[in-house]
Amino acid sequence: MSLLSAVAALAILAVPLRAGGAQVRVSGIRVAVPPGAYEVVQRRLLPMTVSGDRRTFAEIITIAFFQTGDFTIGPFQVELLPAGPAKQASESTGQLAIRVRSLLGENDKDIQPLKELLALRGDFRHLLPYAAALLVPLLLVAAFLLLRRQRRRMQERRATPPLPPELELEQDIHALRGRNLWSTGEFRLFFIVLSGVLKRFIERAYGFNAGECTTAETLAGLGTRENDAGIIAGLEEIFTLADLVKFARRVPAPEAEAGIWKRIDALVAEHRKRRRLAEEAAHVPPGR
């Protein structure tokens, strides 16, 4: 049985030449394939193409190999057939290097690899206990590392005292302003973040879980814990606008942003003042 390699397609191109300053018009090409360890099985001349004053000729030559290895084809001798009585010219191409790594038999439909595929026979289920024995220690190690990492984070949090609620609020508001959500028109995301920041502050400063409360429940909780009506009114104004933007898709007025920052600055300043007074009162000696 003979063996045949994958075929190789070669394209030969030619363009008009200039000889002695005068243009020689070429009407076709004739390509001579040098002999070698291969066989020319097909040749196909492609239609001539014209681009501006340039003509392009191409011929596809299909070559078959009968053994594997590294081969060099060429150079090809290309005769340029003139359109008129001009003298026939010829050109020589470079060499083409081809490596043949696989062969095709007479009865094969696809190219076969040089080596047979590794044959794995039998039922793979008997390997499952070994896979489990390898996987279980890896999972245990991963779980141990995860628990140790979480424990280390908890210890770091305990070692670092949390900021006072108003300072944490001020820090979070500064980060929110740096995201420029308002100026880019992302109003819904702006109020989602702002509502979360304010409810976090309320939870720490007033001692109830505002994050799980509706706006009405949050304001009701503040009403029993905050005596400053101005603070309650400011937060009510912010939460009401936030609900309209988040749920009713309302677009806030441009001047509303300045009002929000003003309300929050007043809230932070009031709680700073209260903390300072509480700390001063704690250091006053008894009887004074």
C-alpha positions in Angstrom: 0.0 0.0 0.0 1.5 3.4 -0.9 1.4 6.3 1.4 0.6 9.9 0.4 1.3 13.0 2.4 -0.9 16.0 2.8 -0.7 18.1 -0.4 0.9 21.4 -0.5 -0.5 24.3 -2.5 1.9 26.8 -4.1 1.0 30.1 -5.6 3.3 31.8 -8.2 2.7 35.5 -8.9 4.1 37.6 -11.7 3.8 41.3 -12.5 4.8 43.5 -15.6 8.5 44.2 -15.9 10.3 47.2 -17.2 13.2 46.5 -19.6 15.5 49.3 -20.7 13.0 52.0 -19.5 10.2 50.6 -21.7 7.3 48.6 -20.2 7.0 45.0 -21.4 3.3 43.9 -21.3 3.0 40.3 -20.1 0.1 38.2 -21.3 0.7 35.1 -19.2 3.2 32.9 -17.3 4.7 29.4 -17.7 6.1 27.8 -14.5 8.6 25.0 -14.6 8.6 22.8 -11.5 12.0 21.3 -10.8 12.2 17.5 -10.2 12.3 16.2 -6.6 11.0 13.6 -4.1 7.4 14.6 -4.9 4.8 14.4 -7.7 2.8 17.3 -9.3 -0.8 16.0 -9.1 -2.7 19.1 -10.2 -2.1 22.6 -11.7 -4.6 25.4 -11.9 -4.0 28.8 -13.5 -6.0 31.5 -11.8 -7.6 34.4 -13.8 -5.4 37.4 -14.3 -6.2 40.4 -12.1 -5.6 44.0 -13.0 -5.0 46.8 -10.5 -4.1 50.2 -12.0 -1.2 49.6 -14.5 -0.3 46.3 -12.8 -1.3 42.8 -13.9 -1.1 39.9 -11.5 -0.8 36.2 -12.6 -1.1 33.3 -10.3 -0.9 29.5 -10.7 -1.7 26.9 -8.0 0.5 23.8 -8.1 -0.5 20.9 -5.9 2.3 18.6 -5.0 2.1 15.2 -3.2 4.9 13.6 -1.1 5.4 9.9 -0.4 7.5 10.0 2.7 8.0 12.2 5.7 10.8 14.6 6.3 12.1 18.0 5.4 11.9 19.0 1.7 13.0 22.0 -0.3 11.2 22.8 -3.5 12.5 25.2 -6.1 13.7 27.5 -7.3 10.9 27.7 -9.9 11.7 29.1 -13.4 8.9 31.4 -14.5 8.6 32.4 -18.1 6.9 35.7 -18.7 5.0 35.5 -22.0 4.9 38.9 -23.8 1.7 40.2 -25.3 3.4 41.3 -28.5 6.6 40.6 -30.5 8.8 41.6 -27.6 11.5 39.2 -26.4 10.4 36.6 -23.9 11.8 37.0 -20.4 12.1 34.7 -17.4 12.5 35.0 -13.7 13.6 32.7 -11.0 11.8 32.4 -7.6 13.2 31.5 -4.2 13.0 28.1 -2.6 10.1 26.8 -0.5 10.8 24.6 2.6 8.2 22.1 3.6 8.1 19.6 6.5 5.9 16.5 6.1 5.0 15.0 9.5 2.1 12.6 8.7 0.9 10.4 5.9 -2.4 9.4 4.2 -3.0 5.8 3.2 -4.9 4.7 0.1 -8.0 3.7 2.2 -7.7 6.6 4.7 -10.0 9.6 4.6 -8.0 11.8 6.9 -4.3 12.3 7.5 -3.1 9.8 10.2 -0.6 10.7 13.0 2.8 9.2 12.9 2.2 7.5 16.3 -0.9 5.7 17.4 -3.1 7.3 20.0 -2.6 6.1 23.6 -5.2 3.4 24.2 -6.9 3.5 27.5 -9.1 0.4 28.2 -11.3 -0.6 31.0 -13.7 1.1 33.5 -12.4 4.3 35.0 -14.6 4.0 38.0 -12.0 2.0 39.9 -9.8 5.2 39.9 -12.4 7.2 41.8 -11.2 6.1 45.3 -7.7 7.2 44.4 -8.9 10.5 43.1 -11.0 11.0 46.3 -8.0 10.2 48.4 -6.0 12.9 46.6 -8.8 15.4 46.6 -9.9 15.2 50.2 -6.5 16.3 51.7 -6.4 19.2 49.2 -9.9 20.4 50.3 -8.9 20.1 54.0 -5.8 22.2 53.4 -7.8 24.8 51.5 -10.5 25.0 54.2 -7.8 25.3 56.9 -6.1 28.2 55.0 -9.4 29.9 54.5 -10.4 29.7 58.2 -7.0 30.9 59.3 -7.3 33.9 56.9 -10.7 34.8 58.3 -9.5 34.4 61.9 -6.6 36.7 61.2 -8.9 39.3 59.7 -11.2 39.1 62.8 -8.2 39.6 65.1 -7.1 42.6 63.0 -10.5 44.2 63.3 -10.6 43.6 67.1 -7.1 45.1 67.5 -8.1 48.2 65.5 -10.9 50.2 67.2 -13.7 51.3 64.8 -14.0 55.0 64.0 -16.8 56.9 65.7 -20.0 56.8 63.6 -19.8 60.4 62.4 -16.2 60.0 61.3 -17.0 56.8 59.5 -19.9 58.6 57.8 -17.7 61.4 56.8 -15.1 59.0 55.4 -17.7 57.1 53.4 -19.3 60.3 52.0 -15.9 61.5 50.9 -15.4 58.2 49.0 -18.9 58.5 47.4 -18.2 62.1 46.2 -15.0 60.9 44.7 -16.9 58.4 42.4 -18.6 61.3 40.6 -21.8 59.3 40.1 -24.0 62.5 40.2 -22.0 64.3 37.5 -22.1 61.2 35.2 -25.9 60.8 35.6 -25.8 57.6 37.6 -28.4 58.9 40.0 -30.0 55.5 41.0 -26.6 54.0 41.9 -25.7 57.2 43.7 -28.8 57.0 46.0 -28.4 53.2 46.5 -24.9 53.8 47.9 -25.9 56.9 49.8 -28.8 55.2 51.5 -26.6 52.3 52.6 -24.0 54.7 54.1 -26.7 56.7 56.0 -28.4 53.6 57.3 -25.0 52.2 58.5 -24.5 55.5 60.4 -28.0 55.4 61.9 -27.5 51.8 63.0 -24.2 52.7 64.9 -25.3 56.1 66.2 -28.8 55.3 67.2 -28.7 51.6 68.0 -31.2 50.0 65.7 -31.0 48.0 62.5 -31.9 50.7 60.0 -30.5 48.5 57.1 -33.5 46.2 57.4 -36.1 49.0 57.8 -38.1 50.8 55.2 -37.9 54.6 55.0 -41.0 55.0 57.2 -39.6 52.6 59.8 -36.3 54.3 59.8 -37.8 57.7 60.4 -40.1 56.3 63.1 -37.0 54.8 64.8 -35.2 58.1 64.6 -38.3 59.9 66.1 -38.0 58.0 69.3 -34.2 58.5 69.6 -33.4 61.9 68.1 -34.6 65.2 69.7 -33.3 67.5 67.0 -36.1 68.0 64.5 -33.8 69.5 62.0 -31.7 66.3 61.8 -34.8 64.2 61.3 -36.2 66.6 58.6 -32.9 66.5 56.7 -32.7 62.7 56.7 -36.3 62.5 55.7 -35.7 64.8 52.8 -32.7 62.7 51.6 -34.5 59.3 52.0 -37.7 60.5 50.3 -35.7 61.7 47.3 -33.7 58.5 47.3 -36.9 56.4 47.1 -38.3 58.5 44.2 -35.1 58.1 42.2 -34.6 54.4 43.0 -38.1 53.2 42.6 -39.9 55.8 40.5 -36.9 56.6 38.3 -37.2 60.3 38.9 -34.4 62.5 37.8 -33.3 64.8 40.6 -32.9 68.5 40.1 -29.3 69.6 39.6 -29.3 71.8 42.7 -30.4 68.8 44.9 -26.9 67.5 45.2 -25.7 70.6 47.0 -28.6 70.3 49.4 -27.7 66.7 50.2 -24.1 67.5 51.0 -25.2 70.4 53.2 -27.6 68.2 55.2 -24.9 65.6 55.7 -22.3 68.1 56.7 -24.7 69.5 59.3 -25.4 66.0 60.6 -21.7 65.2 61.0 -21.0 68.5 62.7 -23.8 68.0 65.2 -22.6 64.6 66.2 -19.0 65.8 66.4 -20.2 68.5 68.8 -22.1 65.9 70.9 -19.1 63.6 71.1 -16.8 66.4 72.2 -19.2 67.6 74.9 -19.6 64.0 76.1 -15.8 63.5 76.3 -15.4 66.8 78.2 -18.1 65.9 80.6 -16.4 62.5 81.3 -13.3 64.3 82.4 -14.9 66.8 84.7 -14.1 65.8 88.4 -17.1 64.9 90.5 -18.7 67.8 92.5 -17.8 70.5 89.9 
